[in-house]
Amino acid sequence: MDVFVPKNDSNSRATAVIALLLLGACVAPATCLAQEEEEHPDRSDQTLPSDQSTVTPMEGCAERIRPEATVLERVRRRLTVTTCASSAWLDSLFGDQFRYDQYRSTYGTISAGGLWSDYDGFDPRLRFRVRLQLPQWDDRITAFAGRVGEDDYISDTEGDFEALPTRQFGNLEDESVLVGLGYSNPTRTGNDFDLGVGVRVDLPLDPYARARYEIVREFGEHWVFTARETVFWQNSEGFGTTTRTYLDRALSDTLLLRWANLGKFTEETIGLEWYTQLTLFQSLNARTGLAWQWQTEGETDNEVQLTRHAARLILRRQLTPDWLYLELRGGVAWPRRKLSEDRDPSPEVGIALEMQFGNRPQ
């Protein structure tokens, strides 16, 4: 039974290929994972031989798992080991000194959910992203693969919540599979420059590149200001630029107020796409948080320049096990994109589950 019907057949095929690679092409996950544990015994608490050429990447990245582990835990272990081994294999193209401690810093997420609104209808979401470490090449270079919102990722207009993205500039875009390389300093200094190049996995292939500069400044004990400028290019879309600013104010140990602003201009648009957003982040406890959010957005070249107001409440809950997250969303929007439309309220609800795997550096 289909649980997700993508709108682009070529993207669907590309997603299926990458998903099969990540999951090891297992039709019966429990059987396949048990076989993998027999073929690749755990070496996580053992000293690897000095001649690491005799150790396969799957063996070098193997991790211990409890005999009573659930199928979901075994799938997560499979993803962790496979992405670690992918880092080792890709990094071996640049040298012969395997660094499994660093390959285990490979990490990723998989999320599935849906967002419904009275104005836009139902949008199912299936996303994943993986970041691979390449220490023999350079500690500042990583490889990326993911199914993401193509325009949001390339133009750097993604929001604070990746599992269930917010509708911006009218709708949720179709998701695409992207692969690429990124350059960034692992130690953030407050004056940081990042680069990224890649390609959309589709025919014809669609390359992209982006450069980003970010400054972060603290004022007193409670204020943090962030400004980020991104210049990007995509073969099918041309050049563009995105400007983002954040002003954060810590109100207490459990409350953070954020004012975010964004403006995007591309060769495909005559004017500017923009939004301003006010979010109150509230920590209820160590595992649960709320985001109370108001957003106003517009497009200067649209026949109605003020296209949407929205108020929403987002709950994010860390489940058991602690690498599984639940995201719930409810709210109401007042969209109007055409002069012929009335600005009527449009309720929206959403739900998503996110699984994190690997060992993300702190």
C-alpha positions in Angstrom: 0.0 0.0 0.0 1.3 3.4 -1.0 1.8 5.8 1.9 3.3 8.7 -0.2 2.5 9.6 -3.8 5.1 12.0 -5.1 4.2 14.5 -7.8 7.3 13.9 -9.9 7.9 10.4 -11.2 11.6 10.9 -11.9 12.1 12.2 -8.3 10.2 9.2 -7.1 12.6 6.8 -8.9 15.7 8.6 -7.6 14.3 8.6 -4.0 13.6 4.8 -4.3 17.1 4.1 -5.5 18.7 6.1 -2.6 16.3 4.6 0.0 17.2 1.1 -1.2 20.9 1.9 -0.9 20.5 3.3 2.6 18.4 0.3 3.8 20.5 -2.3 2.0 17.7 -3.2 -0.4 16.0 -5.3 2.4 12.4 -6.4 1.7 12.2 -8.0 5.1 14.1 -5.7 7.5 14.3 -8.0 10.5 15.7 -10.9 8.4 18.2 -8.7 6.5 19.4 -6.9 9.7 19.9 -10.2 11.5 22.0 -11.4 8.5 24.0 -8.3 8.5 24.9 -8.7 12.2 26.2 -12.2 11.5 28.3 -11.0 8.5 29.6 -7.9 10.2 30.2 -8.5 14.0 30.4 -5.5 16.3 33.8 -3.9 16.5 32.8 -0.7 18.3 34.5 -1.7 21.5 37.5 -3.5 19.8 40.8 -2.2 18.6 40.9 -2.3 14.8 44.0 -4.0 13.3 46.9 -1.7 12.3 46.4 -2.8 8.7 42.9 -1.4 8.2 42.9 -2.3 4.6 41.8 -5.8 5.8 38.7 -4.3 7.5 35.7 -3.6 5.3 33.9 -0.3 6.0 30.9 -2.2 7.3 33.1 -4.0 9.8 34.9 -0.8 10.8 31.6 1.0 11.4 29.8 -1.9 13.1 27.9 -1.1 16.4 26.7 -3.2 19.2 22.9 -3.8 19.4 20.8 -5.5 22.1 19.5 -8.9 21.2 16.0 -7.8 22.2 16.2 -4.6 20.0 13.0 -3.7 18.1 12.9 -3.6 14.3 12.9 0.2 14.4 16.1 0.1 16.5 17.7 -2.3 14.1 16.7 -0.2 11.1 18.3 2.9 12.8 21.4 0.9 13.5 21.5 -0.2 9.8 21.2 3.4 8.7 23.9 4.5 11.1 26.4 1.8 10.0 25.6 2.2 6.3 26.1 6.0 6.3 29.3 5.6 8.4 30.6 3.0 5.9 29.6 5.3 3.0 31.8 8.0 4.6 34.7 5.6 4.9 34.3 4.4 1.3 34.1 7.9 -0.1 36.9 9.2 2.0 39.2 6.3 0.9 39.3 8.0 -2.5 41.5 10.6 -0.9 43.9 8.5 1.1 44.5 5.1 2.8 44.3 6.1 6.5 40.8 5.2 7.7 39.5 7.3 10.6 36.5 5.4 11.9 36.1 7.5 15.0 35.4 10.5 12.7 33.3 8.5 10.2 31.0 7.7 13.1 30.2 11.4 13.3 28.2 10.9 10.1 24.6 11.7 10.9 21.2 12.1 9.3 17.4 12.3 9.7 14.4 10.7 8.1 10.9 12.2 8.6 7.4 11.4 7.3 4.2 13.4 7.9 1.6 15.6 6.3 0.2 19.1 6.4 -3.4 20.0 5.7 -5.1 23.4 5.3 -8.5 24.4 4.0 -6.9 26.7 1.4 -4.1 24.5 0.1 -5.5 21.0 0.8 -3.3 18.0 1.9 0.5 17.8 1.4 2.2 14.6 2.4 5.9 15.0 3.3 8.7 12.4 3.1 12.2 13.7 3.8 15.7 12.5 4.6 19.1 14.1 4.7 22.5 12.7 5.4 25.8 14.5 6.1 29.0 12.4 5.4 32.4 13.2 7.0 35.5 13.2 4.8 38.4 13.8 7.2 41.2 12.6 4.8 40.2 15.2 2.3 39.5 18.0 4.7 37.8 18.3 8.1 35.9 21.3 6.6 34.4 19.4 3.7 31.3 17.1 4.0 29.2 15.3 1.5 25.4 15.7 1.5 22.5 13.7 0.2 18.8 14.3 0.8 15.3 14.6 -0.3 14.4 18.1 0.6 12.5 21.2 -0.6 14.7 22.0 -3.5 14.2 25.7 -3.7 14.2 26.2 0.1 17.5 24.3 0.5 19.4 25.9 -2.4 18.2 29.5 -1.6 18.6 29.1 2.2 14.9 29.8 3.0 14.3 26.7 5.2 12.6 27.4 8.5 13.3 26.3 12.0 11.4 23.0 11.7 12.7 20.5 9.1 10.4 17.6 9.7 7.2 19.5 8.8 8.2 22.7 6.8 6.1 25.8 6.9 4.3 27.0 3.8 6.1 30.0 2.5 5.3 32.2 -0.5 2.1 30.4 -1.3 2.7 26.7 -1.1 4.9 23.7 -0.2 7.1 23.0 -3.1 7.7 19.5 -4.5 10.6 17.8 -2.9 13.7 16.7 -4.9 16.7 14.5 -4.3 19.9 16.5 -4.1 23.5 15.4 -3.7 26.5 17.6 -3.2 29.6 18.8 -1.3 29.8 21.4 1.4 32.6 23.5 2.9 32.3 25.0 6.4 34.5 25.5 9.4 33.5 22.9 12.1 34.2 25.6 14.7 31.8 28.5 14.4 33.4 31.9 15.2 30.6 34.3 14.6 32.0 35.3 11.2 31.5 32.3 9.1 31.7 31.5 5.4 30.1 28.4 3.8 30.1 27.0 0.3 28.0 24.3 -1.3 27.8 22.7 -4.8 25.7 19.8 -6.0 23.2 18.5 -8.4 19.5 17.6 -8.4 19.2 13.8 -9.1 16.9 14.0 -12.1 17.2 14.0 -15.9 18.5 16.3 -17.2 20.8 16.8 -14.2 20.4 20.2 -12.7 23.6 21.6 -10.9 23.5 24.3 -8.3 26.0 26.3 -6.2 25.6 28.6 -3.2 27.9 30.8 -1.0 26.8 32.0 2.4 28.3 34.4 5.0 26.9 34.7 8.5 27.7 37.0 11.4 26.5 36.4 15.0 26.8 39.1 17.7 25.8 39.0 21.4 24.6 42.0 23.2 24.5 42.0 27.0 23.4 38.8 28.6 20.1 38.2 26.8 20.4 39.4 23.2 21.8 37.7 20.1 21.7 39.2 16.6 22.3 37.0 13.5 22.6 38.2 9.9 23.1 35.9 6.9 23.6 36.6 3.2 23.3 33.8 0.6 24.1 34.0 -3.1 23.0 31.0 -5.1 22.8 29.7 -8.7 20.9 26.9 -10.3 21.1 25.9 -13.9 17.4 25.8 -14.4 16.6 29.0 -12.3 19.5 31.3 -12.7 21.0 33.5 -10.0 19.4 34.7 -6.8 20.2 36.1 -3.3 18.6 35.7 0.1 19.0 38.0 3.1 18.0 36.7 6.6 18.2 38.4 10.0 17.3 37.1 13.5 17.0 38.9 16.8 16.8 36.6 19.8 15.9 37.6 23.3 16.1 35.2 26.2 13.2 36.0 28.5 13.8 33.4 31.1 15.3 29.9 31.4 12.3 28.5 29.6 11.3 31.2 27.1 13.1 32.6 24.0 11.6 35.2 21.7 12.8 35.3 18.1 12.1 37.9 15.5 13.1 36.6 12.0 13.0 38.4 8.7 13.8 37.1 5.2 13.9 38.6 1.7 14.6 36.6 -1.5 15.2 37.9 -5.0 15.9 35.7 -8.1 16.1 36.1 -11.8 12.7 34.3 -12.0 11.0 37.0 -9.9 10.3 40.6 -10.8 10.2 41.7 -7.2 11.0 40.5 -3.7 9.6 37.6 -1.8 9.7 38.3 1.9 8.3 37.4 5.3 8.5 38.6 8.9 8.0 36.1 11.7 7.7 36.3 15.5 8.2 33.1 17.5 8.1 32.5 21.2 9.9 29.2 22.0 8.8 27.7 25.3 10.4 24.7 27.0 7.9 22.7 29.0 10.4 20.1 30.2 13.6 18.4 29.0 11.6 16.5 26.3 8.9 18.8 25.2 8.9 22.3 23.6 6.3 24.7 22.1 6.6 27.4 19.5 4.0 30.1 19.4 4.3 31.7 16.0 3.0 34.6 13.9 4.0 35.2 10.3 3.2 37.7 7.6 4.5 37.3 4.1 4.3 39.0 0.7 5.5 39.2 -2.9 6.1 42.7 -4.3 5.4 41.5 -7.9 2.1 39.7 -7.1 -1.2 41.2 -7.8 -1.9 41.0 -4.0 1.3 42.0 -2.4 0.4 41.0 1.1 -0.2 37.3 0.5 -0.6 35.6 3.9 -1.0 36.1 7.6 -0.7 33.0 9.8 -0.8 32.1 13.5 0.3 28.6 14.6 1.3 26.5 17.6 3.9 23.9 17.1 4.7 21.1 19.6 7.9 19.1 19.4 8.2 16.1 21.7 11.2 13.8 22.2 9.9 10.3 22.4 11.3 7.0 23.7 13.8 6.0 22.4 15.3 9.5 22.5 16.2 9.6 18.8 12.6 9.7 17.8 10.6 12.9 17.7 7.0 13.8 17.2 5.9 17.1 15.7 2.3 18.4 15.9 1.0 21.6 14.4 -2.2 23.6 14.4 -3.1 27.1 13.4 -5.0 29.4 11.1 -4.0 31.4 8.1 -5.5 34.3 6.2 -4.2 33.8 2.6 -5.0 35.9 -0.4 -3.0 35.6 -3.6 -5.5 36.9 -6.1 -7.6 40.1 -6.2 -10.7 37.8 -6.9 -10.2 36.0 -3.6 -11.4 37.1 -0.1 -9.1 36.9 2.8 -11.0 34.2 4.6 -9.5 32.2 7.6 -8.0 28.8 6.6 -7.4 26.3 9.5 -4.3 24.1 9.2 -3.1 21.0 11.0 0.0 18.8 10.6 1.8 15.8 12.1 5.3 14.3 11.5 7.6 11.7 12.9 11.4 12.2 12.7 14.1 9.6 13.3 17.7 10.8 13.9 20.5 8.4 13.3 24.3 8.5 13.5 26.3 10.6 15.9 26.0 14.3 15.2 29.0 16.3 16.5 28.1 18.6 19.4 
